[in-house]
């Protein structure tokens, strides 16, 4: 599940559709801080804060993102939850 600016999208198809529908041509992430913690069942919770540079805009947008990686049955990790928020105001 992806929560983007208060909207929820569940499943790979819905998440991909949301991401490709965003009106940006070019996005650059500048990570300021990243904190990680182990979670249940060999998972990892990651909290990231930083800046987004969108298209040719010189003023970065602040963002925060929390996501959880879970170990799958074959030992690989997948994104189980993802919450993203632009910090505007």
QUIJO-V165542 format. One record per residue. N is the residue number from 1. SS is DSSP state (2 for helix, 1 for strand, 0 for the rest). PSI is psi as a letter, one per 30 degrees, with the letter a starting at -180 (none if undefined). Layout:
N_SS_PSI ; N_SS_PSI
This chain:
1_0_k ; 2_1_k ; 3_1_j ; 4_1_j ; 5_0_h ; 6_0_f ; 7_1_k ; 8_1_k ; 9_1_k ; 10_0_k ; 11_0_l ; 12_2_e ; 13_2_e ; 14_2_e ; 15_2_e ; 16_2_e ; 17_2_e ; 18_2_e ; 19_2_e ; 20_2_f ; 21_2_f ; 22_0_k ; 23_0_g ; 24_0_k ; 25_0_e ; 26_0_k ; 27_1_k ; 28_1_k ; 29_1_k ; 30_1_j ; 31_1_k ; 32_1_e ; 33_1_k ; 34_1_k ; 35_1_k ; 36_1_k ; 37_1_k ; 38_1_k ; 39_1_a ; 40_2_l ; 41_2_h ; 42_2_g ; 43_1_l ; 44_1_k ; 45_1_k ; 46_1_k ; 47_1_k ; 48_1_k ; 49_1_l ; 50_1_a ; 51_1_k ; 52_1_k ; 53_1_j ; 54_1_k ; 55_0_b ; 56_0_g ; 57_0_k ; 58_0_f ; 59_0_j ; 60_0_l ; 61_1_k ; 62_1_k ; 63_1_l ; 64_1_k ; 65_1_k ; 66_1_k ; 67_1_l ; 68_1_k ; 69_1_k ; 70_1_k ; 71_1_k ; 72_0_l ; 73_0_f ; 74_0_g ; 75_0_f ; 76_0_l ; 77_1_k ; 78_1_l ; 79_1_j ; 80_1_e ; 81_1_l ; 82_1_k ; 83_1_k ; 84_1_k ; 85_1_k ; 86_1_k ; 87_0_i ; 88_0_k ; 89_0_none
